[in-house]
Amino acid sequence: MATTYRLFPTNMSCASCVGRVERAIASVASVTDSSVNLATETASFTATVEALPQVAAKLADAGYPARQASTRLNVSGMSCASCVGRVEKHLKAQPGVIDATVNLATRTADITYLDGAVTPQTLAATVTAAGYESSAPSAEGDATDSKADEESDLPRAMVLAAALTLPVFLIEMGGHVIPGLHHWINATIGQQTSWMIQFILITLVMVGPGRRFYAHGIPALLRGAPEMNSLVAIGTATAWVYSTLALFAPGLFPAGTHAVYYEAAGVIITLILLGRWLEARAKGRTG
């Protein structure tokens, strides 16, 4: 019997990602009526229960694994290891359940499942129907809300990136606003020291707040399916590599032509983080 499911593919950032997710879902034989929404980051489709794991596997292979959630149920009436086995068996048989572990001592069941495929209330009802009274936590206290986490993490990352990038931006671009600033920097700390400071600050931006772009963008690029994170990763990494070579191996460049572009990498990461934060906040309010 076909059922309509809603999953939450992760790592989607542009229309190309939506197309890849749609193709991944549609590649499962029994799937019909599939649609993907970038704004809400959801994928809806109709399929049989047996097809749900296949859809999850296809999404993972494509680089957009379905968001997972976890919950803990209170279970009463268990008295032995056989009871534990029965409860685990019933839970793992539910569509969307990835893993279930039951603890006889604490009388609890910890479940990891595909977010949207099943609810804690449904899982609790399943355990109760099996003969073991169970209750689910309230909706407010259930699994971690990844969207709320993302919205709270992005402004911190953006502020940190901005704080590290601002001195670099002022050193490199301030001379266009304040005449003589470049000459003053060269006369005090020197150009080499200035470039070294920029190297340290922007490297911190890239391995800290900007790490998310490389963690998602580089694997997508290696799969031959580049997306927005890949674009940011390539652009900022190119600026960083070129600038680092100019700093530590100036002999590779013709005399008088080597320069650094650290501020470009830092500003790009900061502005993209700002955009992601505004986008996440808008999505949260829409939801």
Contacts in CASP RR format, 6 or more apart in sequence:
PFRMAT RR
TARGET T0000
AUTHOR 0000-0000-0000
METHOD contacts of the structure
MODEL  1
MATTYRLFPTNMSCASCVGRVERAIASVASVTDSSVNLATETASFTATVE
ALPQVAAKLADAGYPARQASTRLNVSGMSCASCVGRVEKHLKAQPGVIDA
TVNLATRTADITYLDGAVTPQTLAATVTAAGYESSAPSAEGDATDSKADE
ESDLPRAMVLAAALTLPVFLIEMGGHVIPGLHHWINATIGQQTSWMIQFI
LITLVMVGPGRRFYAHGIPALLRGAPEMNSLVAIGTATAWVYSTLALFAP
GLFPAGTHAVYYEAAGVIITLILLGRWLEARAKGRTG
1 48 0 8 1.000
1 49 0 8 1.000
2 30 0 8 1.000
2 32 0 8 1.000
2 46 0 8 1.000
2 47 0 8 1.000
2 48 0 8 1.000
3 46 0 8 1.000
3 47 0 8 1.000
3 48 0 8 1.000
3 49 0 8 1.000
3 95 0 8 1.000
4 33 0 8 1.000
4 44 0 8 1.000
4 45 0 8 1.000
4 46 0 8 1.000
5 44 0 8 1.000
5 45 0 8 1.000
5 46 0 8 1.000
5 47 0 8 1.000
5 52 0 8 1.000
5 55 0 8 1.000
5 95 0 8 1.000
5 116 0 8 1.000
5 117 0 8 1.000
6 42 0 8 1.000
6 43 0 8 1.000
6 44 0 8 1.000
6 116 0 8 1.000
6 117 0 8 1.000
7 42 0 8 1.000
7 43 0 8 1.000
7 55 0 8 1.000
7 56 0 8 1.000
7 59 0 8 1.000
7 66 0 8 1.000
7 67 0 8 1.000
7 114 0 8 1.000
7 115 0 8 1.000
7 116 0 8 1.000
7 117 0 8 1.000
8 41 0 8 1.000
8 42 0 8 1.000
8 43 0 8 1.000
8 66 0 8 1.000
8 67 0 8 1.000
8 115 0 8 1.000
8 116 0 8 1.000
9 21 0 8 1.000
9 36 0 8 1.000
9 41 0 8 1.000
9 42 0 8 1.000
9 43 0 8 1.000
9 59 0 8 1.000
9 64 0 8 1.000
9 65 0 8 1.000
9 66 0 8 1.000
9 67 0 8 1.000
10 41 0 8 1.000
10 64 0 8 1.000
10 65 0 8 1.000
10 66 0 8 1.000
10 67 0 8 1.000
11 17 0 8 1.000
11 63 0 8 1.000
11 64 0 8 1.000
11 65 0 8 1.000
11 216 0 8 1.000
11 220 0 8 1.000
11 227 0 8 1.000
11 229 0 8 1.000
12 18 0 8 1.000
12 21 0 8 1.000
12 36 0 8 1.000
12 38 0 8 1.000
12 41 0 8 1.000
12 64 0 8 1.000
13 216 0 8 1.000
13 227 0 8 1.000
13 228 0 8 1.000
13 229 0 8 1.000
14 38 0 8 1.000
14 227 0 8 1.000
14 228 0 8 1.000
15 38 0 8 1.000
16 225 0 8 1.000
16 226 0 8 1.000
16 227 0 8 1.000
17 38 0 8 1.000
17 64 0 8 1.000
17 227 0 8 1.000
17 228 0 8 1.000
18 36 0 8 1.000
18 38 0 8 1.000
19 36 0 8 1.000
20 62 0 8 1.000
20 64 0 8 1.000
20 225 0 8 1.000
21 36 0 8 1.000
21 43 0 8 1.000
21 59 0 8 1.000
21 62 0 8 1.000
21 64 0 8 1.000
22 34 0 8 1.000
22 35 0 8 1.000
22 36 0 8 1.000
22 43 0 8 1.000
23 62 0 8 1.000
24 55 0 8 1.000
24 58 0 8 1.000
24 59 0 8 1.000
24 61 0 8 1.000
24 62 0 8 1.000
24 64 0 8 1.000
25 31 0 8 1.000
25 34 0 8 1.000
25 36 0 8 1.000
25 43 0 8 1.000
25 45 0 8 1.000
25 55 0 8 1.000
25 58 0 8 1.000
25 59 0 8 1.000
26 34 0 8 1.000
27 58 0 8 1.000
28 47 0 8 1.000
28 51 0 8 1.000
28 54 0 8 1.000
28 55 0 8 1.000
28 58 0 8 1.000
29 51 0 8 1.000
30 47 0 8 1.000
30 48 0 8 1.000
30 50 0 8 1.000
30 51 0 8 1.000
31 45 0 8 1.000
31 46 0 8 1.000
31 47 0 8 1.000
31 51 0 8 1.000
31 55 0 8 1.000
32 45 0 8 1.000
32 46 0 8 1.000
32 47 0 8 1.000
33 44 0 8 1.000
33 45 0 8 1.000
33 46 0 8 1.000
34 43 0 8 1.000
34 44 0 8 1.000
34 45 0 8 1.000
34 46 0 8 1.000
35 43 0 8 1.000
35 44 0 8 1.000
35 45 0 8 1.000
36 42 0 8 1.000
36 43 0 8 1.000
36 44 0 8 1.000
37 43 0 8 1.000
37 44 0 8 1.000
39 283 0 8 1.000
39 286 0 8 1.000
40 283 0 8 1.000
40 286 0 8 1.000
40 287 0 8 1.000
41 283 0 8 1.000
43 59 0 8 1.000
43 66 0 8 1.000
45 55 0 8 1.000
47 55 0 8 1.000
49 95 0 8 1.000
52 95 0 8 1.000
52 96 0 8 1.000
52 114 0 8 1.000
52 117 0 8 1.000
53 96 0 8 1.000
55 66 0 8 1.000
56 65 0 8 1.000
56 66 0 8 1.000
56 96 0 8 1.000
56 114 0 8 1.000
59 65 0 8 1.000
59 66 0 8 1.000
60 66 0 8 1.000
62 223 0 8 1.000
62 225 0 8 1.000
63 219 0 8 1.000
63 220 0 8 1.000
63 223 0 8 1.000
63 225 0 8 1.000
66 114 0 8 1.000
66 115 0 8 1.000
66 117 0 8 1.000
67 114 0 8 1.000
67 115 0 8 1.000
67 146 0 8 1.000
68 98 0 8 1.000
68 112 0 8 1.000
68 113 0 8 1.000
68 114 0 8 1.000
68 115 0 8 1.000
69 112 0 8 1.000
69 113 0 8 1.000
69 114 0 8 1.000
69 115 0 8 1.000
69 116 0 8 1.000
69 142 0 8 1.000
69 143 0 8 1.000
69 144 0 8 1.000
70 110 0 8 1.000
70 111 0 8 1.000
70 112 0 8 1.000
70 113 0 8 1.000
70 143 0 8 1.000
70 144 0 8 1.000
71 110 0 8 1.000
71 111 0 8 1.000
71 113 0 8 1.000
71 120 0 8 1.000
71 123 0 8 1.000
71 136 0 8 1.000
71 137 0 8 1.000
71 142 0 8 1.000
71 143 0 8 1.000
72 108 0 8 1.000
72 109 0 8 1.000
72 110 0 8 1.000
72 111 0 8 1.000
72 137 0 8 1.000
73 108 0 8 1.000
73 109 0 8 1.000
73 111 0 8 1.000
73 120 0 8 1.000
73 123 0 8 1.000
73 124 0 8 1.000
73 127 0 8 1.000
73 134 0 8 1.000
73 135 0 8 1.000
73 136 0 8 1.000
74 107 0 8 1.000
74 108 0 8 1.000
74 134 0 8 1.000
74 135 0 8 1.000
75 87 0 8 1.000
75 102 0 8 1.000
75 107 0 8 1.000
75 108 0 8 1.000
75 109 0 8 1.000
75 127 0 8 1.000
75 132 0 8 1.000
75 133 0 8 1.000
75 134 0 8 1.000
76 107 0 8 1.000
76 132 0 8 1.000
76 133 0 8 1.000
76 134 0 8 1.000
77 83 0 8 1.000
77 107 0 8 1.000
77 131 0 8 1.000
77 132 0 8 1.000
77 133 0 8 1.000
78 84 0 8 1.000
78 87 0 8 1.000
78 102 0 8 1.000
78 104 0 8 1.000
78 107 0 8 1.000
78 132 0 8 1.000
80 104 0 8 1.000
81 104 0 8 1.000
83 104 0 8 1.000
83 132 0 8 1.000
84 102 0 8 1.000
84 103 0 8 1.000
84 104 0 8 1.000
85 102 0 8 1.000
86 130 0 8 1.000
86 132 0 8 1.000
87 100 0 8 1.000
87 102 0 8 1.000
87 109 0 8 1.000
87 127 0 8 1.000
87 130 0 8 1.000
87 132 0 8 1.000
88 100 0 8 1.000
88 101 0 8 1.000
88 102 0 8 1.000
88 109 0 8 1.000
90 126 0 8 1.000
90 127 0 8 1.000
90 129 0 8 1.000
90 130 0 8 1.000
91 97 0 8 1.000
91 100 0 8 1.000
91 102 0 8 1.000
91 109 0 8 1.000
91 111 0 8 1.000
91 123 0 8 1.000
91 126 0 8 1.000
91 127 0 8 1.000
92 99 0 8 1.000
92 100 0 8 1.000
94 113 0 8 1.000
94 118 0 8 1.000
94 122 0 8 1.000
94 123 0 8 1.000
94 126 0 8 1.000
95 117 0 8 1.000
95 118 0 8 1.000
96 113 0 8 1.000
96 114 0 8 1.000
96 117 0 8 1.000
96 118 0 8 1.000
97 111 0 8 1.000
97 112 0 8 1.000
97 113 0 8 1.000
97 114 0 8 1.000
97 118 0 8 1.000
97 123 0 8 1.000
98 112 0 8 1.000
98 113 0 8 1.000
98 114 0 8 1.000
99 111 0 8 1.000
99 112 0 8 1.000
100 109 0 8 1.000
100 110 0 8 1.000
100 111 0 8 1.000
100 112 0 8 1.000
101 109 0 8 1.000
101 110 0 8 1.000
101 111 0 8 1.000
102 108 0 8 1.000
102 109 0 8 1.000
102 110 0 8 1.000
103 109 0 8 1.000
103 110 0 8 1.000
109 123 0 8 1.000
109 127 0 8 1.000
109 134 0 8 1.000
111 120 0 8 1.000
111 123 0 8 1.000
113 123 0 8 1.000
115 143 0 8 1.000
119 136 0 8 1.000
120 136 0 8 1.000
120 137 0 8 1.000
120 142 0 8 1.000
120 143 0 8 1.000
121 136 0 8 1.000
123 134 0 8 1.000
123 136 0 8 1.000
124 134 0 8 1.000
124 135 0 8 1.000
124 136 0 8 1.000
125 134 0 8 1.000
127 134 0 8 1.000
128 134 0 8 1.000
136 142 0 8 1.000
147 280 0 8 1.000
147 283 0 8 1.000
147 284 0 8 1.000
150 280 0 8 1.000
151 277 0 8 1.000
151 280 0 8 1.000
151 281 0 8 1.000
151 284 0 8 1.000
154 273 0 8 1.000
154 276 0 8 1.000
154 277 0 8 1.000
154 280 0 8 1.000
155 277 0 8 1.000
157 208 0 8 1.000
157 209 0 8 1.000
157 210 0 8 1.000
157 212 0 8 1.000
157 273 0 8 1.000
158 209 0 8 1.000
158 270 0 8 1.000
158 273 0 8 1.000
158 274 0 8 1.000
158 277 0 8 1.000
160 205 0 8 1.000
160 208 0 8 1.000
160 209 0 8 1.000
161 205 0 8 1.000
161 209 0 8 1.000
161 210 0 8 1.000
161 266 0 8 1.000
161 269 0 8 1.000
161 270 0 8 1.000
161 273 0 8 1.000
162 270 0 8 1.000
164 201 0 8 1.000
164 202 0 8 1.000
164 204 0 8 1.000
164 205 0 8 1.000
164 209 0 8 1.000
164 266 0 8 1.000
165 201 0 8 1.000
165 202 0 8 1.000
165 205 0 8 1.000
165 263 0 8 1.000
165 266 0 8 1.000
165 267 0 8 1.000
165 269 0 8 1.000
165 270 0 8 1.000
167 197 0 8 1.000
167 201 0 8 1.000
168 197 0 8 1.000
168 198 0 8 1.000
168 201 0 8 1.000
168 202 0 8 1.000
168 262 0 8 1.000
168 263 0 8 1.000
168 266 0 8 1.000
169 263 0 8 1.000
169 266 0 8 1.000
169 267 0 8 1.000
171 185 0 8 1.000
171 194 0 8 1.000
171 197 0 8 1.000
171 198 0 8 1.000
171 263 0 8 1.000
172 198 0 8 1.000
172 260 0 8 1.000
172 262 0 8 1.000
172 263 0 8 1.000
173 263 0 8 1.000
174 181 0 8 1.000
174 182 0 8 1.000
175 181 0 8 1.000
175 182 0 8 1.000
185 191 0 8 1.000
185 194 0 8 1.000
186 194 0 8 1.000
189 197 0 8 1.000
192 247 0 8 1.000
195 243 0 8 1.000
195 246 0 8 1.000
195 247 0 8 1.000
195 260 0 8 1.000
195 262 0 8 1.000
196 247 0 8 1.000
198 243 0 8 1.000
198 260 0 8 1.000
198 262 0 8 1.000
198 263 0 8 1.000
199 243 0 8 1.000
199 244 0 8 1.000
199 247 0 8 1.000
199 260 0 8 1.000
199 262 0 8 1.000
201 262 0 8 1.000
202 240 0 8 1.000
202 243 0 8 1.000
202 262 0 8 1.000
202 263 0 8 1.000
202 265 0 8 1.000
202 266 0 8 1.000
203 240 0 8 1.000
205 265 0 8 1.000
205 266 0 8 1.000
205 269 0 8 1.000
205 270 0 8 1.000
206 214 0 8 1.000
206 236 0 8 1.000
206 237 0 8 1.000
206 240 0 8 1.000
206 265 0 8 1.000
206 266 0 8 1.000
206 269 0 8 1.000
209 269 0 8 1.000
209 270 0 8 1.000
209 273 0 8 1.000
210 236 0 8 1.000
210 269 0 8 1.000
210 273 0 8 1.000
212 229 0 8 1.000
213 229 0 8 1.000
213 232 0 8 1.000
213 233 0 8 1.000
213 236 0 8 1.000
213 269 0 8 1.000
213 272 0 8 1.000
214 229 0 8 1.000
214 233 0 8 1.000
214 237 0 8 1.000
216 227 0 8 1.000
216 229 0 8 1.000
217 226 0 8 1.000
217 227 0 8 1.000
217 229 0 8 1.000
217 230 0 8 1.000
217 232 0 8 1.000
217 233 0 8 1.000
218 230 0 8 1.000
218 233 0 8 1.000
220 226 0 8 1.000
220 227 0 8 1.000
220 229 0 8 1.000
220 230 0 8 1.000
221 230 0 8 1.000
221 233 0 8 1.000
221 234 0 8 1.000
232 268 0 8 1.000
232 269 0 8 1.000
232 272 0 8 1.000
235 265 0 8 1.000
235 268 0 8 1.000
236 264 0 8 1.000
236 265 0 8 1.000
236 266 0 8 1.000
236 268 0 8 1.000
236 269 0 8 1.000
237 265 0 8 1.000
239 261 0 8 1.000
239 262 0 8 1.000
239 264 0 8 1.000
239 265 0 8 1.000
239 268 0 8 1.000
240 262 0 8 1.000
240 265 0 8 1.000
242 260 0 8 1.000
242 261 0 8 1.000
243 259 0 8 1.000
243 260 0 8 1.000
243 261 0 8 1.000
243 262 0 8 1.000
243 265 0 8 1.000
245 252 0 8 1.000
245 253 0 8 1.000
245 258 0 8 1.000
246 253 0 8 1.000
246 258 0 8 1.000
246 259 0 8 1.000
246 260 0 8 1.000
247 260 0 8 1.000
250 258 0 8 1.000
251 258 0 8 1.000
252 258 0 8 1.000
END
